[in-house]
Amino acid sequence: MLRRQTMNNILIVGSTSGIAREIAKQFAAHGYSLALAGRDVEAVRQQAAELATEYGTYAVAYPFEALQFDRHQSLIDQVRTDCGELEGLILCHGYLGDQHEAQQSMDESRRIFEINFLSCVSLLNIVSTYLEARGHGFICALSSVAGDRGKRSNYIYGAAKGALTVYLQGLRHRLRPSGIHVVTVKPGFVDTRMTQGMASIIPAAKPERVAKGIYWAIVKHKNTVYLPGYWRWIMGVLRCVPDFIFQKLSI
């Protein structure tokens, strides 16, 4: 494999998700080299080839299994060997799961938590220590508005995302003296494969719009962003609804 040493290497994990595909395009268009990781390695290779053709960027594909915690370190090591030092990490992988099944099955509940929270902690512990030693770079992870308040329709998924949000808050606090920027992204309802068939009174946002917001949140060193931005106000209202009223809402 051609070895490319550059200071503009970005690792995107879960790179074939709807939002991640658009994020990759944003960074490729701005001259970044990309390490792309995902479960379907053939799809990731195709994505890398398309980005290289369309944007002339250097893009490399890697297999990634969220629950193979013992291989996370080797992924980071391989990316550094192939591409050079990392400028940043963007975590886009996730698993919505089935709320009803999770209520009945600890296996499903565990899977929701392990993919949406523990696998992120595993990767972020590794990358944050590496970036901290360098004293430069960024971390961005996709949490969710679902983590802002527990709703009967998705409270197990929401709990996992809420845990990730708190983890990112602590990580941001820890890494600030080292010059590492940590961005928490809270997407609302986005038109992706994960949300197909789901009903919402709020129209689904296009992944391209959300990806642009993520790119600029990273560039402008934002801490927490809701995307689209109106979700900040929606969730602000929901958080303020008294519990005795909230219990009567069908959400």
C-alpha positions as CSV (number, residue, x, y, z in Angstrom):
1,M,0.0,0.0,0.0
2,L,1.2,3.5,-0.9
3,R,2.3,5.3,2.2
4,R,1.2,8.9,2.5
5,Q,2.7,11.1,5.2
6,T,0.6,14.2,5.8
7,M,-0.7,16.2,8.8
8,N,-4.2,16.3,7.3
9,N,-5.4,12.8,7.9
10,I,-8.9,12.2,9.2
11,L,-10.2,8.8,10.4
12,I,-13.9,8.4,9.9
13,V,-15.4,5.4,11.6
14,G,-18.7,4.1,10.3
15,S,-17.9,5.8,7.1
16,T,-20.7,4.3,4.9
17,S,-23.5,5.7,7.0
18,G,-25.6,8.3,5.3
19,I,-24.2,11.2,7.4
20,A,-20.6,9.9,7.3
21,R,-20.6,9.7,3.5
22,E,-21.4,13.3,3.3
23,I,-18.9,14.2,6.0
24,A,-16.2,12.4,4.0
25,K,-17.1,14.5,0.9
26,Q,-16.8,17.7,2.9
27,F,-13.3,16.9,4.1
28,A,-12.2,15.5,0.8
29,A,-13.4,18.8,-0.9
30,H,-11.2,20.7,1.5
31,G,-8.1,18.8,0.8
32,Y,-7.9,16.3,3.7
33,S,-6.7,12.7,3.3
34,L,-9.1,10.1,4.6
35,A,-8.9,6.8,6.4
36,L,-12.4,5.2,6.2
37,A,-13.5,2.4,8.4
38,G,-16.7,0.3,8.5
39,R,-18.2,-3.2,8.7
40,D,-18.8,-3.7,5.0
41,V,-15.2,-3.3,3.8
42,E,-16.1,-3.7,0.1
43,A,-18.5,-0.8,0.4
44,V,-15.8,1.2,2.2
45,R,-13.3,0.4,-0.6
46,Q,-15.8,1.5,-3.2
47,Q,-16.4,4.7,-1.2
48,A,-12.6,5.4,-1.0
49,A,-12.3,4.9,-4.8
50,E,-15.2,7.2,-5.5
51,L,-13.7,10.0,-3.3
52,A,-10.3,9.6,-4.9
53,T,-11.8,9.9,-8.3
54,E,-14.1,12.8,-7.6
55,Y,-11.9,14.9,-5.3
56,G,-8.4,13.6,-6.1
57,T,-8.0,12.9,-2.4
58,Y,-6.0,10.1,-0.8
59,A,-8.5,7.7,0.8
60,V,-7.8,4.3,2.3
61,A,-10.4,1.7,3.5
62,Y,-10.2,-0.4,6.7
63,P,-12.5,-3.0,8.2
64,F,-14.1,-2.1,11.5
65,E,-16.2,-4.2,13.9
66,A,-17.5,-2.0,16.8
67,L,-17.7,-4.9,19.2
68,Q,-14.2,-6.2,18.6
69,F,-12.7,-4.0,21.2
70,D,-9.3,-5.9,21.2
71,R,-8.8,-4.8,17.5
72,H,-9.4,-1.1,18.0
73,Q,-5.8,-0.3,18.9
74,S,-4.5,-2.2,15.8
75,L,-6.9,-0.1,13.6
76,I,-5.4,3.1,14.9
77,D,-1.8,1.7,14.6
78,Q,-2.5,0.6,11.0
79,V,-3.9,4.0,10.0
80,R,-0.9,5.7,11.4
81,T,1.5,3.3,9.5
82,D,-0.3,3.7,6.2
83,C,-1.3,7.4,6.3
84,G,0.9,9.2,8.8
85,E,-0.2,11.0,12.0
86,L,-3.9,11.7,12.6
87,E,-5.3,15.1,12.7
88,G,-8.7,14.0,13.9
89,L,-11.2,11.2,14.5
90,I,-14.9,11.3,13.6
91,L,-17.2,8.6,15.1
92,C,-20.3,8.0,13.0
93,H,-21.2,4.4,13.7
94,G,-24.3,3.5,15.7
95,Y,-27.2,1.1,16.2
96,L,-30.7,2.3,16.7
97,G,-31.9,-1.2,17.8
98,D,-35.5,-2.2,18.6
99,Q,-36.9,-0.6,21.7
100,H,-39.6,-3.2,22.2
101,E,-37.2,-6.1,21.8
102,A,-34.7,-4.4,24.1
103,Q,-37.4,-4.2,26.8
104,Q,-37.8,-8.0,26.6
105,S,-34.2,-9.0,25.8
106,M,-31.0,-8.1,27.7
107,D,-29.1,-9.2,24.7
108,E,-30.7,-6.4,22.6
109,S,-30.2,-3.9,25.4
110,R,-26.6,-4.8,25.7
111,R,-26.0,-4.6,22.0
112,I,-27.5,-1.1,21.9
113,F,-25.2,0.0,24.8
114,E,-22.1,-1.7,23.5
115,I,-22.3,-0.3,20.0
116,N,-23.5,3.2,20.8
117,F,-21.5,3.8,24.0
118,L,-18.8,1.2,24.9
119,S,-17.3,0.9,21.5
120,C,-17.0,4.6,21.3
121,V,-15.3,4.7,24.7
122,S,-12.9,2.1,23.6
123,L,-11.8,4.0,20.5
124,L,-11.9,7.4,22.2
125,N,-9.7,6.3,25.1
126,I,-7.1,5.2,22.5
127,V,-7.2,8.2,20.3
128,S,-7.5,10.8,23.1
129,T,-4.3,9.5,24.7
130,Y,-2.5,9.6,21.4
131,L,-3.7,13.1,20.5
132,E,-3.0,14.3,24.1
133,A,0.6,13.3,23.7
134,R,0.8,15.2,20.4
135,G,-0.9,18.3,21.7
136,H,-2.9,18.9,18.6
137,G,-6.0,17.6,16.8
138,F,-9.7,17.0,17.3
139,I,-12.3,14.4,18.2
140,C,-15.9,14.5,16.9
141,A,-18.6,12.0,17.8
142,L,-22.2,11.7,16.9
143,S,-24.5,11.5,19.9
144,S,-28.2,12.2,19.5
145,V,-31.0,14.5,20.6
146,A,-32.5,11.2,21.9
147,G,-30.0,11.4,24.8
148,D,-31.5,14.7,26.1
149,R,-34.6,13.3,27.6
150,G,-35.9,9.8,28.0
151,K,-38.9,9.0,25.8
152,R,-40.8,5.7,25.8
153,S,-40.3,5.3,22.1
154,N,-36.5,5.0,22.3
155,Y,-35.3,5.4,25.9
156,I,-32.7,2.6,25.8
157,Y,-31.0,4.0,22.7
158,G,-31.4,7.5,24.3
159,A,-29.8,6.3,27.5
160,A,-26.8,5.0,25.5
161,K,-26.4,8.3,23.6
162,G,-26.9,10.3,26.8
163,A,-24.0,8.3,28.4
164,L,-21.9,9.2,25.3
165,T,-22.7,12.9,25.7
166,V,-21.6,12.9,29.3
167,Y,-18.4,11.0,28.4
168,L,-17.6,13.6,25.7
169,Q,-18.2,16.4,28.2
170,G,-15.6,14.9,30.6
171,L,-13.2,14.2,27.7
172,R,-13.5,17.8,26.5
173,H,-12.7,19.0,30.0
174,R,-9.7,16.7,30.3
175,L,-8.2,17.5,26.9
176,R,-8.7,21.2,26.7
177,P,-5.3,22.0,28.5
178,S,-3.6,19.8,25.8
179,G,-5.1,21.8,22.9
180,I,-7.4,19.0,21.7
181,H,-10.8,20.0,20.6
182,V,-13.8,17.7,21.3
183,V,-17.1,18.2,19.4
184,T,-20.4,16.6,20.4
185,V,-22.9,16.5,17.6
186,K,-26.5,15.9,18.3
187,P,-28.4,15.2,15.1
188,G,-32.2,15.3,15.1
189,F,-34.3,13.3,12.7
190,V,-32.2,12.8,9.6
191,D,-33.1,11.0,6.3
192,T,-30.9,7.9,6.5
193,R,-31.2,4.1,6.3
194,M,-31.4,4.1,10.1
195,T,-34.6,6.2,10.2
196,Q,-36.3,4.6,7.2
197,G,-40.0,3.9,8.0
198,M,-39.9,6.0,11.2
199,A,-42.7,8.5,11.6
200,S,-41.9,12.1,12.8
201,I,-43.9,15.3,13.0
202,I,-40.7,17.1,12.2
203,P,-39.4,16.7,8.6
204,A,-36.2,14.7,8.2
205,A,-33.1,16.7,7.4
206,K,-30.9,15.8,4.5
207,P,-27.6,14.2,5.4
208,E,-25.8,16.8,3.3
209,R,-27.1,19.6,5.4
210,V,-26.1,17.9,8.6
211,A,-22.6,17.0,7.2
212,K,-21.9,20.7,6.4
213,G,-22.9,21.6,9.9
214,I,-20.5,19.0,11.3
215,Y,-17.6,20.2,9.1
216,W,-18.0,23.8,10.3
217,A,-18.5,22.8,13.9
218,I,-15.1,21.2,13.8
219,V,-13.4,24.0,11.9
220,K,-14.9,26.7,14.2
221,H,-14.1,24.6,17.4
222,K,-17.7,24.3,18.6
223,N,-18.3,22.2,21.7
224,T,-21.8,20.9,21.2
225,V,-24.0,21.4,18.2
226,Y,-27.6,20.4,17.4
227,L,-28.2,19.7,13.7
228,P,-30.2,21.1,12.1
229,G,-29.9,24.0,14.6
230,Y,-33.6,24.2,15.4
231,W,-33.3,21.0,17.4
232,R,-31.5,23.0,20.1
233,W,-34.8,24.9,20.7
234,I,-37.0,21.8,20.4
235,M,-35.0,19.9,22.9
236,G,-34.7,22.9,25.1
237,V,-38.5,23.1,25.3
238,L,-38.8,19.3,25.9
239,R,-36.2,19.4,28.8
240,C,-38.3,22.1,30.5
241,V,-41.6,20.4,30.3
242,P,-42.6,19.3,33.8
243,D,-42.5,15.6,34.3
244,F,-46.3,15.3,35.2
245,I,-47.1,16.9,31.8
246,F,-44.3,15.0,29.9
247,Q,-45.8,11.7,31.1
248,K,-49.0,12.4,29.1
249,L,-47.2,13.1,25.8
250,S,-47.2,10.4,23.1
251,I,-43.6,10.7,22.0
